[in-house]
Amino acid sequence: MMIGRKRAMILRQTNILSSCFLVQLLYVTLLYGAWDFGREFASEGYSSGGAAYLCVPVYAQNASLGGATTAWDENLAGWQYNPAILDALDDKAIALMATRNFASLGRNFTGVDGALSALDFSVLGLSFMHQGDPSIEGRDENGFVTETFGSSANSLAATAAGRIRGSISVGGRIRYLLEKIEREYANGIGCDLGALWHPTPTLNIGIGALNLLSYMWWSTGQTDAVQPAARLGVNVSFLRKSLMTEVDFVKTLSQPVEGIMGLQYTILDLISIRGGAQSAIDISDKQLQWPDFSFGTGIHYAGIGFDYSCTIPSSELGLTHRISITATLRDLW
C-alpha cells in the first residue's frame, strides 16, 4: 500500500516537473521567436507603427482588468492575448462574443468572435476586429487644418487550440490585415502563439508571442512590420474562485516592460466587479510611468453575459467605454 502511494506521489511530482519544464521551454521558444523577428524588422529598416490597435483590449471583460488576461480563461476574454485560452471552451459548445467601444476623439472599435469545440481535443475560432476614425485632421507644414479624412483598420483571424497534456493547452492564430487611410490601403498577415498551464485548480500560468511574421504592404510601396510582443501572465483565484487576481508582464521591441494588474470579485456567480491598472516600467532609468486605470462590471447568467468597462488613460486621449455581450450554447450535439 505504501509502495503504491509512493509511486503515485513520484509520478505526480514527475508530471509537475515535466509540465513546468515544457511550459518554460515554450516560453523561451516564443520569447526568442518574438525577439528574433524583432531584430529582423529592425535590421531591415521597416516602419513599425502598423496595426497598433491589435494590442488594445477588445472586450469589456479584458479592458476592465487593464488587459491582464494572458492566463485568464474565464469567458474566453483572454483569447485576444493568448490563443491557447480558447481551449477552455466546454465540449459540445459554441461561444459568441460581440463588443462595441465608445471613445473620445471620434475613435470607434468593434469586435465579433465565435468559437466551436470541434473535437474532443481541439477548439476552433474566428475573430473580426474593426477600428475606425472618420474625422482625422489633415494639416499643412504650418500646422493649420486643411481637411479631414477617415481611416479604418480590419483584422480577420482564425484560431485553433487544444491540450497536449492534461494540464497544458497550446494554441495558434493566423491573421489577415486590411487598413485604409484616405486613398491608400495596405494588406497584411501575421500569427500568434500561446500556451496555458493549469498546475492547480486555482492557478493558471499563460504565455504568448504575438504578431510574429506580421507585415503590412502599402499601395505606396512601403512595408510596415507589426511589432512582436511577448506576454507572461499569472492568474490566482481565492475564496472558491469568487476572488481572482492576475499579474501580466508585456514586452515589445521598442517599449519598456509593461506591468499590468487586474482584480475581479464575483458575487453569487452572477455579478462581477473588476478593476485594473497598467504602467510601463523603465528598468534602465528606474522610472515608473503614471498608470492607466480601468474598472467595470458584468452580469452573467445561464450562458449569457453583459459587461461594461471604462478605461481612464494617463494621456489626453480621454475615456473609453466598452459594452460587450457574450453567449455560450452548450450540449448542442
KAHUTA-V849787 format. One record per backbone hydrogen bond with DSSP energy under -1.0 kcal/mol. NH is the residue of the N-H (numbers start at 1). CO is the residue of the C=O. Records with the same first field share a line. If there is no record, write none. Layout:
NH = CO / CO
This chain:
5 = 1
6 = 2
7 = 3
8 = 4
9 = 5
10 = 6
11 = 7
12 = 8
13 = 9
14 = 10
15 = 11
16 = 12
17 = 13
18 = 14
19 = 15
20 = 16
21 = 17
22 = 18
23 = 19
24 = 20
25 = 21
26 = 22
27 = 23
28 = 24
29 = 25
30 = 26
31 = 27
32 = 28
33 = 29
34 = 30
35 = 31
36 = 32
37 = 33
38 = 34
39 = 35
40 = 36
41 = 37
42 = 38
43 = 39
44 = 40
46 = 41
47 = 223
54 = 51
55 = 52
56 = 53
63 = 59
64 = 60
66 = 63
67 = 62
68 = 65
69 = 67
77 = 74
79 = 76
81 = 78
82 = 78
85 = 82
86 = 83
87 = 84
88 = 85
89 = 86
94 = 329
95 = 115
96 = 327
97 = 113
98 = 325
99 = 111
100 = 323
101 = 109
102 = 321
103 = 107
104 = 319
107 = 104
108 = 132
110 = 130
111 = 99
112 = 128
113 = 97
114 = 126
115 = 95
116 = 124
117 = 93
118 = 116
119 = 122
123 = 161
124 = 116
125 = 159
126 = 114
127 = 157
128 = 112
129 = 155
130 = 110
131 = 153
132 = 108
133 = 151
136 = 149
138 = 147
140 = 144
143 = 140
146 = 138
147 = 138
149 = 136
151 = 133
152 = 180
153 = 131
154 = 178
155 = 129
156 = 176
157 = 127
158 = 174
159 = 125
160 = 172
161 = 123
162 = 170
164 = 168
165 = 168
169 = 196
170 = 162
171 = 194
172 = 160
173 = 192
174 = 158
175 = 190
176 = 156
177 = 188
178 = 154
179 = 186
180 = 152
181 = 184
182 = 150
184 = 181
186 = 179
187 = 217
188 = 177
189 = 215
190 = 175
191 = 212
192 = 173
193 = 209
194 = 171
195 = 207
196 = 169
197 = 205
198 = 167
203 = 200
204 = 235
205 = 197
206 = 233
207 = 195
208 = 231
209 = 193
210 = 229
212 = 191
215 = 189
216 = 224
217 = 187
218 = 222
219 = 185
221 = 218
224 = 216
225 = 47
226 = 214
229 = 210
230 = 251
231 = 208
232 = 249
233 = 206
234 = 247
235 = 204
236 = 245
237 = 202
238 = 243
242 = 239
243 = 238
244 = 264
245 = 236
246 = 262
247 = 234
248 = 260
249 = 232
250 = 258
251 = 230
258 = 250
259 = 279
260 = 248
261 = 277
262 = 246
263 = 275
264 = 244
265 = 273
266 = 242
267 = 271
270 = 267
271 = 267
272 = 298
273 = 265
274 = 296
275 = 263
276 = 294
277 = 261
278 = 292
279 = 259
281 = 257
282 = 287
283 = 281
287 = 282
289 = 280
292 = 278
293 = 312
294 = 276
295 = 310
296 = 274
297 = 308
298 = 272
299 = 306
300 = 270
301 = 304
304 = 301
305 = 326
306 = 299
307 = 324
308 = 297
309 = 322
310 = 295
311 = 320
312 = 293
320 = 311
321 = 102
322 = 309
323 = 100
324 = 307
325 = 98
326 = 305
327 = 96
328 = 303
329 = 94
332 = 92
